[in-house]
Amino acid sequence: MAGDIPYLMRGVMPVGTDSSVLVSSSKYLNDARLRDWVAKILLRRNGSDVPPPAEMHEFVQILNDIRDFDAIEAMFTAERKVNPELDAWFDEGFISTYAIEDFEIYPKGSLGGIFYDQMTSGDYEIQITPWKEPRTQLDYYNLRSGQTHDFEHILCGGGFNFMGELVPYWYRLTNVPKHMHDPELAGELNVIHIFGSLRYTVRTMLHYPQVWPTAVNAIQRGMKVGQASDALFMKKLEPAFHLPLDEARAALGVRGAEDVDTSREGAFWASDGKTPLEPIAEAAE
C-alpha cells in the first residue's frame, strides 16, 4: 500500500541489471577509486601524513582516467564559435613566463608586491604542476588556471590558508558558468573545484565546526566576486602587477572582493583542531 511507504522513499524504483559488478549511470560513481577518494576526503580528520594538496594530486589522476577528452575538446570548439572572448583568448595563447624573483621590483601593496611577499614568506612554487607544452584546448585552460590561481587568491580576497582556499574555489564555480554559453562545458571545467571545495565544507562541519562560520563566509565572498566580475580566468595579469590592489581589481574587472584575514581559522583547521582558536581581540575603545 502506498500509505505504508515512508514519504522519503516514495517513487524509488529498483532497477535490475545483468551486470555482475557495481554499475550506475554515473561515471563518477562507477569508479571504485573515486568512491574511496570521496569517502576519504569527506569523512577523515586532517593529518600531516596526507596534506590537502596531496589529496588533489590523487584526484586529478583519477579524473584523467574517466574524462572524455574528445568530448571536452568538441565543446570548447563549439563554444568558441559563439563566445568571441574565449575564442580570442585561445587565439592569443598567452603563457606567463615570470619567476618569483621578477616580482621583487614591485612596490608594497601592489598586486605584484603582494604576490612577492606571499611567495617568499612560505614554501610556495609558482608552477604547482609539472610544466608541459599545451597540446589541446583543455591543456591550455588548465595551464593558465594553474598560473593565475595564486593571483585569484589575492584579487578575490582569499587568504593563503585552508579557509581562504574556499574563496577562489567558489569564484571559479560561479564565474566560469557566467562566461560560458554551454553549461556542460562549464561543468566539466569546474569538476576539480566542486570536488576540491567539498573537503573544506564537509570536513569543517564534521570535525571543525568552530570555524564553520568562516567557511560559509569564504564561500559567500567567493560566490559574490565570481557572479559580479568579468572573466578573470581569461585575463592577462601582467599589465596590472604594478597597480595598487584596488586599482588592479578595477583594471581586471574584479568586483565585490572583500579582504578577510582567515589565517587564525586556517591554522586551526590545518592543525586538526590542536592549535587553540584564540578569540579575536576586540578593538580598543
C-alpha positions in Angstrom: 0.0 0.0 0.0 1.3 3.5 -0.9 0.4 4.7 2.6 2.8 2.2 4.1 5.8 3.6 2.2 7.8 6.2 4.1 7.4 9.6 2.5 11.0 10.0 1.6 11.1 6.6 -0.1 8.1 7.1 -2.4 8.9 7.0 -6.0 12.0 4.8 -5.6 12.1 2.1 -8.4 14.6 -0.7 -8.1 16.5 -1.3 -11.3 17.6 -4.7 -12.4 20.8 -5.4 -14.3 22.6 -8.3 -15.8 25.9 -6.9 -14.7 28.0 -8.9 -12.2 29.6 -5.8 -10.8 28.5 -2.5 -9.4 27.3 -0.2 -12.1 25.3 3.0 -12.4 24.6 5.7 -14.9 27.3 8.0 -13.3 30.9 7.6 -14.5 31.9 9.1 -11.1 30.0 6.6 -9.1 31.2 3.7 -11.3 34.9 4.3 -10.4 35.8 2.5 -7.3 38.9 4.7 -6.7 36.8 7.8 -6.8 34.2 6.4 -4.4 37.0 5.6 -2.0 38.6 9.1 -2.5 35.3 10.9 -1.9 34.6 8.9 1.3 38.1 9.6 2.5 38.2 13.4 1.8 34.7 14.0 3.2 35.0 11.9 6.4 38.6 12.0 7.5 40.2 14.3 10.0 43.1 16.3 8.9 46.6 14.9 9.4 50.1 15.9 8.4 50.7 12.5 6.9 48.4 13.4 4.0 48.3 17.2 3.4 45.3 18.5 1.5 47.3 19.3 -1.7 48.2 15.6 -1.9 44.5 14.8 -2.0 44.0 16.8 -5.1 47.0 15.3 -6.8 45.4 11.9 -6.3 42.1 13.1 -7.5 43.5 14.6 -10.8 45.0 11.2 -11.7 41.6 9.5 -11.2 39.7 12.2 -13.1 42.0 12.0 -16.1 41.2 8.3 -16.4 37.4 8.8 -16.5 37.2 12.0 -18.5 36.1 12.1 -22.2 38.8 14.4 -23.5 37.5 14.3 -27.1 34.1 15.5 -25.9 35.6 18.3 -24.0 37.6 19.5 -27.0 34.5 19.4 -29.1 32.6 21.5 -26.5 35.5 24.0 -26.5 35.4 24.3 -30.3 31.7 24.8 -30.3 31.8 27.4 -27.5 34.5 29.4 -29.3 32.0 29.9 -32.2 29.6 31.7 -30.0 32.0 33.2 -27.4 34.3 35.8 -29.0 36.1 36.5 -25.8 37.0 32.8 -25.3 38.0 32.4 -29.0 40.3 35.5 -28.8 41.8 34.1 -25.6 42.7 30.8 -27.3 44.0 32.5 -30.4 46.4 34.7 -28.4 47.5 31.7 -26.4 49.4 33.9 -23.9 51.5 32.0 -21.3 53.2 33.7 -18.4 57.0 33.2 -18.1 57.9 35.0 -14.9 59.8 33.7 -11.9 59.4 34.7 -8.2 62.4 36.9 -8.2 60.9 39.0 -11.0 58.3 40.4 -8.6 60.9 42.0 -6.3 60.7 45.2 -8.2 57.0 45.8 -7.5 56.0 48.2 -4.7 54.4 47.1 -1.5 50.7 47.0 -1.7 50.7 46.5 -5.5 49.4 43.2 -7.0 52.9 42.1 -7.8 54.3 43.2 -4.5 51.6 41.4 -2.5 52.3 38.3 -4.6 56.0 38.5 -4.0 55.5 38.9 -0.2 53.2 35.8 -0.2 55.5 33.7 -2.3 58.6 34.5 -0.3 57.0 34.1 3.1 56.0 30.5 2.7 57.0 27.3 0.9 55.4 28.2 -2.4 56.2 27.5 -6.0 54.7 29.4 -9.0 54.3 26.2 -11.1 52.3 23.8 -8.9 52.2 21.1 -11.6 55.0 19.9 -13.8 55.3 22.1 -16.9 54.2 20.7 -20.2 53.5 22.3 -23.6 49.8 22.6 -24.0 48.6 20.4 -26.9 44.9 20.7 -26.5 42.4 23.5 -25.6 41.9 21.8 -22.2 45.7 21.7 -21.7 45.9 25.4 -22.2 42.9 26.2 -20.0 44.5 24.1 -17.2 47.9 25.6 -17.6 46.5 29.2 -17.4 44.3 28.2 -14.4 47.5 27.0 -12.6 49.4 30.2 -13.5 46.6 32.5 -12.3 45.4 30.6 -9.2 47.6 32.4 -6.6 46.6 35.8 -8.1 42.9 34.7 -7.8 43.5 34.4 -4.0 44.7 38.0 -3.9 42.3 39.5 -6.3 39.2 37.7 -5.0 40.1 38.2 -1.3 41.0 34.7 -0.2 44.0 34.4 2.2 46.8 31.9 1.6 45.4 29.3 4.1 43.0 26.5 4.0 39.9 28.6 4.8 41.0 31.2 2.3 41.1 28.5 -0.4 37.3 28.4 -0.5 37.2 31.9 -2.0 39.0 31.1 -5.3 37.2 27.8 -5.5 33.8 29.5 -5.3 34.9 32.4 -7.5 35.6 29.8 -10.3 32.4 27.8 -9.5 30.3 30.9 -10.2 32.5 33.0 -12.7 33.1 30.2 -15.2 29.4 29.4 -15.8 28.7 33.1 -16.1 31.0 33.4 -19.0 30.3 30.2 -20.9 27.3 29.6 -23.1 27.4 25.8 -22.7 26.6 24.7 -19.1 28.0 21.3 -19.8 31.4 22.7 -20.7 31.4 25.0 -17.6 30.5 21.9 -15.5 33.4 19.9 -16.9 35.8 22.8 -16.2 34.5 23.1 -12.6 34.7 19.4 -11.7 38.0 19.9 -9.9 36.7 22.9 -8.0 33.5 21.3 -6.7 35.3 18.2 -5.5 38.1 20.2 -4.1 35.8 22.5 -2.1 33.9 19.6 -0.6 37.0 18.8 1.5 36.8 22.2 3.3 33.0 22.2 3.7 32.1 18.7 4.8 35.3 18.1 7.0 34.8 21.5 8.6 31.2 20.8 9.6 32.0 17.3 10.8 35.3 17.9 12.6 35.9 21.6 12.9 32.6 23.3 13.5 34.4 26.1 15.4 35.4 27.6 12.0 32.2 26.7 10.1 31.1 30.4 10.0 34.4 31.3 8.5 34.0 28.6 5.8 30.5 29.9 5.0 31.7 33.5 4.8 34.5 32.5 2.5 32.1 30.6 0.2 29.8 33.6 0.1 32.6 36.0 -0.7 33.9 33.8 -3.5 30.4 33.5 -5.0 29.9 37.2 -4.8 33.0 38.1 -6.6 32.5 35.4 -9.2 29.0 36.5 -10.0 29.9 40.2 -10.2 33.2 40.0 -12.1 34.4 39.9 -15.6 36.0 36.6 -16.8 39.1 36.9 -14.6 40.2 33.4 -15.6 40.8 34.7 -19.2 42.7 37.9 -18.2 46.3 38.7 -18.8 47.5 39.8 -15.3 51.0 41.2 -16.1 49.7 44.7 -17.0 48.3 45.0 -13.5 51.2 43.8 -11.5 52.4 47.4 -10.7 49.0 48.7 -9.7 47.7 49.0 -6.1 45.4 46.2 -5.3 42.1 48.2 -5.6 43.3 49.6 -8.9 44.4 46.2 -10.2 40.9 44.8 -9.3 39.2 47.6 -11.2 41.5 47.2 -14.3 40.8 43.4 -14.4 37.1 43.7 -13.9 37.1 42.1 -10.4 34.1 43.4 -8.4 32.8 42.7 -4.9 36.0 41.4 -3.4 36.4 41.7 0.3 39.7 41.1 2.1 39.2 39.0 5.3 42.0 37.6 7.4 41.3 33.8 7.9 44.8 32.8 8.9 43.7 32.1 12.5 40.9 29.8 11.4 43.0 28.3 8.7 45.8 27.4 11.2 43.2 25.8 13.5 41.8 23.7 10.6 45.3 22.7 9.4 46.3 21.6 12.9 43.4 19.2 13.2 42.0 21.5 15.9 45.0 21.2 18.1 46.0 24.8 17.7 43.9 26.8 20.2 41.4 29.0 18.4 42.0 32.2 20.4 39.2 34.7 20.4 39.7 37.7 18.1 40.9 40.7 20.2 38.3 43.5 20.5 39.4 46.8 19.1 40.4 49.3 21.7 37.7 51.8 22.6 
